[in-house]
Amino acid sequence: MITLYHAPQSRSSRIVWLLEELGVDYTIQPVSIFRPMTGQGDPDPANPHPDQRVPAIEHDDALITESVGIALYLGDTFPQAGLAPAIGSAWRGPYCSWLGWYACEMEQAMFAAMSGALAASPLKQRDHAAVMQRLETRLEHHDYLLGDHFSVADVLVASALNFGRKAFPESAVIDAYVERCKNRPAAKRALALDDASGLQQAAALVD
């Protein structure tokens, strides 16, 4: 059984989505976190994450943290779901490249725009434009990052775009991609579960 330590409407929401896509058994353990963008919330001593952030999962006596680490682990641990190309397959290299690109390039560009740092840095502006160009170039003629096949990489990229869409210029191509991913049955189930865990956490605070 997998235990997901989860704070509603946070980075761990994408892991709820991924677990739904995988179709595996798991439980959600709601935890509170400090939210830097609002300055609200407190770290939860019940959260095993070393920095008391989310996401974190426990599986087979192992603790796995960070979105990319968890995504890579789960995709490889449950190959039957077909969300991660096997080691040695032709798509494994591009798949790993998209995971690394998301963490090293896309997230940095997105948060530079959201924080206001983009306006003051020509270097960040160049990187931001490169992220946009790469996404549009790839998705203009493909439904997903690996072509016609949805993968773990799409969970990371589409969830980030859904959260930080305003950090990037208008694009019909990217909007269509986000909607395509959001309309997946697993994504809809995850959204309902995210809302339910939020209500559960609020009720616990009232009690």
PAZAPA-4460 file (N, C-alpha, C; in steps of 0.05 Angstrom, whole numbers, plus 32768, in hexadecimal, padded with zeros to 4 digits):
% residues 207
    n_x    n_y    n_z   ca_x   ca_y   ca_z    c_x    c_y    c_z   seq   type   mol
   8011   7FE8   8000   8000   8000   8000   8011   8019   8000     1      M     A
   800A   802C   7FF0   8018   8046   7FEF   8009   805A   8001     2      I     A
   8018   8069   8011   800D   807F   8020   8017   8099   8014     3      T     A
   8005   80AA   800C   800C   80C5   8002   8007   80DA   8018     4      L     A
   801C   80E8   801F   8019   80FF   8032   8012   8117   8020     5      Y     A
   7FFB   8122   8025   7FEF   8134   8012   7FE3   814D   801F     6      H     A
   7FE8   8164   8013   7FDB   817D   801B   7FCB   8186   8002     7      A     A
   7FB1   818B   8006   7FA0   8192   7FEF   7FAB   81AB   7FE0     8      P     A
   7FA6   81AA   7FC6   7FAE   81C0   7FB5   7FCB   81C8   7FB8     9      Q     A
   7FDC   81B3   7FB6   7FF9   81B7   7FB9   8006   81A5   7FA4    10      S     A
   8021   81A3   7FA5   802F   8192   7F93   8027   8175   7F96    11      R     A
   801D   816D   7FAD   8016   8151   7FB0   7FFC   814A   7FA2    12      S     A
   7FED   815E   7F99   7FD4   8159   7F8A   7FDA   814A   7F71    13      S     A
   7FF1   8150   7F64   7FF8   8142   7F4B   7FFE   8124   7F51    14      R     A
   8006   811E   7F69   800C   8102   7F6F   7FF2   80F2   7F74    15      I     A
   7FDE   8100   7F7E   7FC3   80F3   7F7F   7FBB   80EC   7F62    16      V     A
   7FBE   80FE   7F50   7FB8   80F9   7F34   7FC8   80E2   7F29    17      W     A
   7FE2   80E2   7F2E   7FF3   80CC   7F24   7FEA   80B1   7F2F    18      L     A
   7FE4   80B0   7F49   7FDB   8097   7F55   7FC1   808D   7F49    19      L     A
   7FAF   80A0   7F43   7F97   8098   7F35   7F9C   808E   7F19    20      E     A
   7FAF   809A   7F0C   7FB6   8090   7EF1   7FC2   8074   7EF3    21      E     A
   7FD1   806F   7F07   7FDE   8055   7F0A   7FCA   803F   7F12    22      L     A
   7FB4   8047   7F1F   7FA0   8033   7F27   7FAA   8021   7F3D    23      G     A
   7FBA   802B   7F4F   7FC5   801B   7F65   7FB7   8022   7F80    24      V     A
   7FB9   8011   7F93   7FAE   8016   7FAD   7FBF   802A   7FBD    25      D     A
   7FB3   803E   7FC9   7FC1   8051   7FD8   7FAF   805E   7FED    26      Y     A
   7FBB   806B   8000   7FAB   807A   8014   7FB7   8096   8014    27      T     A
   7FA5   80A9   801A   7FAE   80C5   801D   7FAF   80CC   803B    28      I     A
   7FC6   80D6   8043   7FC9   80E0   805F   7FCC   80FE   805D    29      Q     A
   7FB6   810D   8064   7FB7   812A   8062   7FCB   8135   8077    30      P     A
   7FDB   8149   806E   7FEE   8157   8080   7FEC   8174   807A    31      V     A
   7FF3   8184   808D   7FF5   81A1   8089   8011   81A8   8081    32      S     A
   8014   81BE   8072   802E   81C7   8069   802F   81E5   806B    33      I     A
   8047   81F0   806C   804A   820D   806A   8049   8214   804C    34      F     A
   8039   8228   8045   8035   8230   8029   8042   824B   8024    35      R     A
   805A   824B   8018   806A   8263   8015   805B   827A   8006    36      P     A
   804A   8272   7FF3   803E   8287   7FE2   8029   8297   7FF2    37      M     A
   801E   828B   8007   800A   8299   8017   8014   829F   8033    38      T     A
   802A   8291   803B   8034   8295   8056   8023   8287   806B    39      G     A
   8012   8275   8063   7FFF   8268   8075   8007   824A   8078    40      Q     A
   7FFD   823E   808E   8001   8222   8093   8019   821C   80A3    41      G     A
   8019   8205   80B0   802F   81FC   80C1   8038   81E1   80B9    42      D     A
   8052   81DB   80BB   805C   81C0   80B6   804F   81AC   80C9    43      P     A
   804B   8194   80C0   803D   8180   80CF   8051   816B   80D9    44      D     A
   8052   8167   80F3   8065   8153   80FE   805F   8137   80F5    45      P     A
   8047   8132   80EB   8040   8117   80E1   804B   8112   80C5    46      A     A
   8055   8127   80B8   805F   8125   809D   807C   811A   809D    47      N     A
   8081   8103   8091   809C   80F8   8092   80B0   8105   807E    48      P     A
   80A7   8117   806D   80B9   8125   805B   80CE   8133   806B    49      H     A
   80E8   8130   8064   80FE   813C   8073   80FA   815A   8077    50      P     A
   80EE   8168   8064   80E9   8185   8066   80CC   818C   806D    51      D     A
   80BC   8177   8073   80A0   8179   8079   8091   8188   8063    52      Q     A
   8097   8181   804B   8089   818B   8033   807A   8173   8027    53      R     A
   806C   8179   8011   805F   8164   8002   8067   8167   7FE4    54      V     A
   8067   8151   7FD5   805D   8137   7FDC   8072   8125   7FE9    55      P     A
   8068   8111   7FF7   8078   80FB   8001   8067   80E2   8001    56      A     A
   8073   80CC   7FFA   8065   80B2   7FFB   8075   809E   800B    57      I     A
   8067   808B   8017   8074   8074   8023   806A   805B   8014    58      E     A
   807D   804A   800D   8076   8032   7FFE   808C   801D   8004    59      H     A
   8083   8005   800D   8096   7FEF   8013   80AC   7FF9   8026    60      D     A
   80A5   8007   803B   80B8   8010   804F   80CC   8025   8044    61      D     A
   80C6   8030   802D   80D8   8045   8021   80C8   805F   8021    62      A     A
   80D7   8075   8027   80CC   8090   8025   80D7   809D   800C    63      L     A
   80C5   80A6   7FFB   80CD   80B4   7FE2   80C1   80CF   7FE2    64      I     A
   80D1   80E4   7FDC   80C8   80FF   7FDC   80CE   810D   7FC2    65      T     A
   80C3   8125   7FBE   80C6   8136   7FA7   80B6   812C   7F8F    66      E     A
   80A9   813D   7F82   8097   8136   7F6C   80A5   8125   7F57    67      S     A
   80BC   812D   7F4D   80C9   811F   7F38   80D3   8103   7F42    68      V     A
   80DE   8103   7F5A   80E7   80E9   7F65   80D0   80D5   7F69    69      G     A
   80B9   80DF   7F73   80A2   80CE   7F76   8097   80C5   7F5B    70      I     A
   8095   80D7   7F48   808B   80D1   7F2E   809C   80BB   7F20    71      A     A
   80B6   80BF   7F22   80C8   80AB   7F16   80C6   8090   7F23    72      L     A
   80C4   8090   7F3E   80C2   8078   7F4E   80A8   8069   7F47    73      Y     A
   8092   8077   7F47   8078   806A   7F43   8075   8060   7F27    74      L     A
   807E   806F   7F13   807C   8066   7EF8   808B   804D   7EF3    75      G     A
   80A2   804A   7EFF   80B3   8032   7EFC   80A9   801B   7F0D    76      D     A
   809D   8021   7F24   8095   800C   7F37   807B   7FFE   7F2D    77      T     A
   806B   800D   7F1D   8052   8001   7F13   8052   8003   7EF4    78      F     A
   8063   7FF3   7EE7   8065   7FF5   7ECA   804C   7FEC   7EBC    79      P     A
   803B   7FDD   7EC9   8022   7FD3   7EBC   8010   7FEA   7EB4    80      Q     A
   8013   8001   7EC1   8002   8018   7EBA   800A   8025   7E9F    81      A     A
   8023   801F   7E96   802C   802A   7E7D   8031   8048   7E7C    82      G     A
   8037   8053   7E93   803C   8070   7E95   8059   8078   7E94    83      L     A
   806B   8065   7E94   8088   806A   7E93   8095   8057   7E80    84      A     A
   80A3   8060   7E6C   80B1   804E   7E5A   80C6   803D   7E69    85      P     A
   80C8   8024   7E62   80DB   8012   7E70   80F8   801A   7E69    86      A     A
   8109   8014   7E7C   8126   8018   7E77   812E   8007   7E5F    87      I     A
   813B   8014   7E4C   8143   8006   7E34   8131   800C   7E1C    88      G     A
   8119   8017   7E22   8107   801D   7E0C   810F   8037   7DFE    89      S     A
   8106   803B   7DE6   810E   8052   7DD6   8104   806C   7DE2    90      A     A
   80EE   806A   7DF2   80E2   8082   7DFE   80ED   8089   7E19    91      W     A
   80FF   8078   7E24   8109   807C   7E3F   8119   8096   7E41    92      R     A
   812A   809B   7E2D   813B   80B3   7E2E   812B   80CC   7E2C    93      G     A
   8118   80CF   7E19   8107   80E7   7E18   80F7   80EA   7E31    94      P     A
   80ED   80D4   7E3C   80DD   80D5   7E55   80ED   80E1   7E6C    95      Y     A
   8105   80D7   7E70   8116   80E1   7E86   811E   80FE   7E80    96      C     A
   8122   8105   7E67   8128   8120   7E60   8112   8134   7E68    97      S     A
   80F9   812C   7E63   80E2   813D   7E6A   80E0   8140   7E88    98      W     A
   80E5   812B   7E97   80E4   812D   7EB4   80F9   8140   7EBE    99      L     A
   8111   813E   7EB4   8127   8150   7EBC   8121   816C   7EB3   100      G     A
   8117   8170   7E9B   8110   818A   7E90   80FB   8198   7EA2   101      W     A
   80E7   8188   7EA9   80D2   8194   7EBA   80DE   81A0   7ED4   102      Y     A
   80EF   8190   7EE1   80FA   8199   7EFB   810E   81B0   7EF8   103      A     A
   811F   81AE   7EE4   8135   81C1   7EE1   812F   81DA   7ED1   104      C     A
   811C   81D8   7EBF   8116   81EE   7EAD   80FA   81FA   7EB0   105      E     A
   80E6   81E9   7EAE   80CB   81F3   7EAE   80C3   81FF   7EC9   106      M     A
   80C8   81F0   7EDE   80C1   81FB   7EF9   80CF   8215   7EFF   107      E     A
   80E9   8217   7EF8   80F8   822F   7EFD   80EC   8247   7EEE   108      Q     A
   80E5   8242   7ED4   80D9   8258   7EC4   80BE   8260   7ECF   109      A     A
   80AE   824C   7ED7   8093   8252   7EE0   8094   8263   7EFA   110      M     A
   80A5   825B   7F0D   80A6   826A   7F26   80B4   8285   7F23   111      F     A
   80C6   8287   7F10   80D2   82A1   7F0B   80BD   82B5   7F02   112      A     A
   80AB   82AC   7EF1   8095   82BD   7EE8   8081   82C3   7EFE   113      A     A
   807B   82AF   7F0E   8067   82B3   7F24   8072   82C5   7F3A   114      M     A
   808C   82C5   7F3E   8097   82D4   7F54   809F   82F1   7F4C   115      S     A
   809E   82F6   7F32   80A6   8311   7F28   80C3   8313   7F21   116      G     A
   80D3   82FD   7F26   80EF   82FE   7F20   80F5   82FF   7F03   117      A     A
   80E2   82F7   7EF3   80E6   82F5   7ED6   80EC   8311   7ECA   118      L     A
   80DD   8325   7ED3   80DF   833F   7EC8   80FB   834C   7ECA   119      A     A
   8109   8344   7EDF   8123   8351   7EE5   813B   8342   7EDA   120      A     A
   8136   832B   7ECC   814D   831B   7EC4   814A   8313   7EA7   121      S     A
   815B   831E   7E95   815B   8315   7E79   8161   82F7   7E76   122      P     A
   8171   82EC   7E87   8178   82D0   7E85   815F   82BF   7E8B   123      L     A
   8150   82C7   7EA0   8138   82B8   7EA7   8123   82BC   7E91   124      K     A
   8122   82D3   7E85   810F   82D8   7E6F   8115   82C5   7E57   125      Q     A
   812F   82C2   7E51   8137   82B0   7E3B   812F   8293   7E42   126      R     A
   8135   828B   7E5A   812E   8270   7E63   8110   826B   7E62   127      D     A
   8101   827F   7E6B   80E3   827E   7E6B   80D9   827A   7E4E   128      H     A
   80E3   828A   7E3C   80DB   8288   7E20   80E2   826C   7E14   129      A     A
   80F9   8262   7E1C   8101   8247   7E12   80EF   8231   7E1C   130      A     A
   80E5   8234   7E35   80D2   8220   7E3F   80B8   8221   7E2F   131      V     A
   80AF   8239   7E2A   8096   823B   7E1B   8099   8230   7DFF   132      M     A
   80AF   8236   7DF2   80B4   822D   7DD7   80B6   820E   7DD6   133      Q     A
   80C3   8202   7DEA   80C6   81E5   7DE9   80AB   81D8   7DED   134      R     A
   809B   81E2   7DFF   8080   81D6   7E03   806F   81D9   7DEA   135      L     A
   806E   81F0   7DDF   805D   81F4   7DC7   8067   81E3   7DB0   136      E     A
   8081   81E2   7DAC   808C   81D3   7D96   8085   81B5   7D99   137      T     A
   8087   81AB   7DB1   8081   818F   7DB5   8063   8188   7DB3   138      R     A
   8053   819A   7DBE   8036   8194   7DC0   8026   819D   7DA8   139      L     A
   8032   81AB   7D96   8023   81B5   7D7F   8019   819E   7D6E   140      E     A
   8028   8188   7D6C   8020   8172   7D5C   801E   8157   7D6B   141      H     A
   801E   8159   7D86   801C   8141   7D97   8009   8146   7DAE   142      H     A
   7FFB   8132   7DB5   7FE8   8135   7DCC   7FF7   8137   7DE6   143      D     A
   800D   8128   7DE9   801C   8127   7E02   803A   812A   7DFD   144      Y     A
   8049   812B   7E12   8066   8130   7E10   8074   8119   7E02   145      L     A
   806A   8101   7E05   8076   80EA   7DF7   8066   80E2   7DDE   146      L     A
   805A   80F6   7DD2   804B   80F1   7DBA   802D   80EC   7DBF   147      G     A
   8023   80D5   7DB8   8007   80CF   7DBC   8003   80C0   7DD7   148      D     A
   8018   80BC   7DE6   8016   80AB   7DFE   8019   80BC   7E17   149      H     A
   8005   80BD   7E28   8006   80CB   7E42   8019   80BD   7E55   150      F     A
   8029   80CD   7E63   803D   80C1   7E75   803E   80D1   7E90   151      S     A
   804F   80C6   7EA1   8054   80D4   7EBB   805D   80F1   7EB6   152      V     A
   806D   80F5   7EA1   8077   8110   7E9B   8060   8124   7E97   153      A     A
   804A   811B   7E8B   8033   812C   7E87   8026   8134   7EA1   154      D     A
   8026   8122   7EB4   801A   8128   7ECE   8029   8140   7EDA   155      V     A
   8043   813F   7ED9   8053   8155   7EE5   804F   816F   7ED6   156      L     A
   8052   816E   7EBB   8051   8187   7EAC   8035   8192   7EAB   157      V     A
   8021   8182   7EA6   8005   818C   7EA4   7FFB   8197   7EBF   158      A     A
   8002   8189   7ED5   7FF9   8193   7EEF   8006   81AE   7EF5   159      S     A
   801F   81B1   7EEE   802D   81CB   7EF2   8021   81E1   7EE1   160      A     A
   801B   81DB   7EC8   800E   81EE   7EB7   7FF2   81F6   7EC1   161      L     A
   7FE4   81E3   7ECB   7FC9   81E8   7ED5   7FCB   81FB   7EED   162      N     A
   7FDF   81F8   7EFD   7FE3   8209   7F15   7FEE   8225   7F0D   163      F     A
   8001   8225   7EFB   800F   823E   7EF5   800B   8247   7ED8   164      G     A
   7FF3   8243   7ECD   7FEF   824A   7EB1   7FF5   8267   7EAB   165      R     A
   7FEE   8279   7EBF   7FF2   8295   7EBA   800F   829E   7EB9   166      K     A
   8021   828B   7EC0   803E   8291   7EBE   8048   8290   7EA2   167      A     A
   8038   8287   7E8F   8040   8285   7E73   802D   8293   7E61   168      F     A
   8036   829C   7E4A   8025   82AA   7E37   800D   8299   7E2D   169      P     A
   7FFA   82A6   7E21   7FE3   8298   7E16   7FED   8285   7E00   170      E     A
   7FE0   826E   7DFF   7FE8   825A   7DEB   7FD1   8246   7DE8   171      S     A
   7FC5   8245   7DD1   7FAF   8231   7DCD   7FBA   8215   7DCE   172      A     A
   7FD2   8211   7DC6   7FDE   81F6   7DC6   7FE1   81EC   7DE3   173      V     A
   7FEC   81FD   7DF4   7FF0   81F5   7E10   7FD5   81F3   7E1F   174      I     A
   7FC2   8205   7E19   7FA8   8203   7E26   7F9A   81E9   7E1F   175      D     A
   7F9C   81E1   7E06   7F90   81C8   7DFD   7F9D   81B0   7E0B   176      A     A
   7FB7   81B1   7E0F   7FC5   819B   7E1D   7FBC   8199   7E3A   177      Y     A
   7FBA   81B0   7E47   7FB2   81B0   7E63   7F96   81A4   7E66   178      V     A
   7F84   81AD   7E54   7F68   81A3   7E55   7F67   8185   7E50   179      E     A
   7F77   817C   7E3C   7F78   8160   7E36   7F80   814F   7E4E   180      R     A
   7F94   8159   7E5C   7F9D   814A   7E74   7F89   814C   7E8B   181      C     A
   7F7E   8164   7E8F   7F6A   8168   7EA5   7F51   8157   7EA1   182      K     A
   7F4A   8151   7E88   7F32   8142   7E83   7F36   8123   7E84   183      N     A
   7F4E   811A   7E8A   7F51   80FE   7E8E   7F42   80F5   7EA7   184      R     A
   7F35   80DD   7EA6   7F25   80D4   7EBD   7F35   80D4   7ED7   185      P     A
   7F4E   80CC   7ED6   7F5E   80CB   7EEF   7F63   80E7   7EFA   186      A     A
   7F66   80FB   7EE8   7F6A   8116   7EF1   7F51   8121   7EFF   187      A     A
   7F39   811A   7EF5   7F20   8122   7F01   7F1C   8115   7F1C   188      K     A
   7F23   80FB   7F1E   7F21   80EE   7F38   7F34   80FA   7F4C   189      R     A
   7F4C   8101   7F43   7F60   810D   7F55   7F56   8128   7F5F   190      A     A
   7F4A   8137   7F4E   7F3F   8151   7F57   7F2A   814E   7F6D   191      L     A
   7F18   813A   7F69   7F04   8135   7F7E   7F11   812C   7F98   192      A     A
   7F25   811C   7F96   7F33   8112   7FAE   7F42   8129   7FBC   193      L     A
   7F4E   813B   7FAC   7F5C   8152   7FB7   7F49   8163   7FC7   194      D     A
   7F32   8169   7FBB   7F1D   8178   7FC9   7F14   816B   7FE3   195      D     A
   7F10   8150   7FE1   7F07   8141   7FF9   7F1C   8142   800F   196      A     A
   7F35   8140   8009   7F4A   8141   801D   7F4C   815C   8029   197      S     A
   7F46   8171   8019   7F46   818C   8024   7F30   8190   8038   198      G     A
   7F18   8185   8032   7F02   8187   8045   7F08   8177   805E   199      L     A
   7F15   8160   805B   7F1C   8150   8073   7F30   815F   8085   200      Q     A
   7F43   816C   8078   7F57   817B   8088   7F4A   8193   8096   201      Q     A
   7F38   81A0   8088   7F2A   81B7   8094   7F19   81AE   80AC   202      A     A
   7F0C   8197   80A9   7EFB   818D   80BF   7F0C   8186   80D7   203      A     A
   7F24   817B   80D2   7F36   8174   80E9   7F3F   818D   80F8   204      A     A
   7F43   81A3   80E9   7F4B   81BC   80F6   7F34   81C7   8107   205      L     A
   7F1B   81C4   80FD   7F04   81CE   810D   7F01   81BE   8126   206      V     A
   7F04   81A3   8123   7F01   8192   813B   7F16   8198   8150   207      D     A
***
